[in-house]
């Protein structure tokens, strides 16, 4: 089975943190989000995984070095979700491709998603859920997708796209080579041409797109306080990685993560804080609800 992780975005909503590292390489409880996503794909049975990269792509290349089955696609210009997939067409065989955004953390069963798509006979399967702030995809009663915004006027259920979808590689042939293109615009074309795009509606899972600093901190809060079913973080709710240098009288409140190689001064209080690997917190600091780089 084959998959692709879309990891080439600029992460503008997470600036200034994304000026230091691309969003897929943000640490999540001690591991990069990219490493977590790759592991989940492998556990689901995906042997070949393409990862595209643009912003700070040298860091992505370094992170993928030696990763079995991972193919790096470096993009000198932003190609968008559709353009990046079209560029990767040469790596795909004839079987369906599972695509996942590189900035989401979730507990959705990817193997089941793939099996459901194969059984459907659809050109595309999009994984949807009820997330009110993102509910824009119009779904008919029979599970077919009608459209992606106000262009659909007929009564329909509105749901949110999780960033996970499975497609027949031939769908990508309609996208121009080496051009910026949004995959949703490609799917609009599939619908206009009478092609089948099916909705797979999921629930009972954890999901976040980690798009803002608040989302990133909320993810850690959920992981470290046991609110993500099936995921256990060692030493939660306080995680101090090996190699961190911690001064006297460190106070940890609610939850906190201290990365490897971080240096924490004396008389420091951390409350709902993520300290990245190698970062420094001066003595006497009282930090709350923040990221330290």
Buried (B, 14 or more C-beta within 10 A) or exposed (E): BBBBBBBBBBBEBBEEBBEEBBBBBBBBBBEBBBBBBBEBBBEBEBEBBBBBBBBBBEBBEEBBEEBEBBBBBBBEEEBBBBBBBBBBBEBBEEEBBBBBBBBBBBBBBBBEBBBBBBEBEBBBBBBBBEBEEBBBBBBBEEBBBBBBEEEBEEEBBBBBBBBBBBBBBEBBEEBEEEEEBBBBEBBBEBBEEEBBBBBBBBEEBBBBBBBEBEBBBBBBBBBBEEEBEEBEBEEBBBBBBEEBEBBEEBEBBBBBBBBBBBBBBEEBBBBBBBBBBEBBBEEEBEBEEEBBB
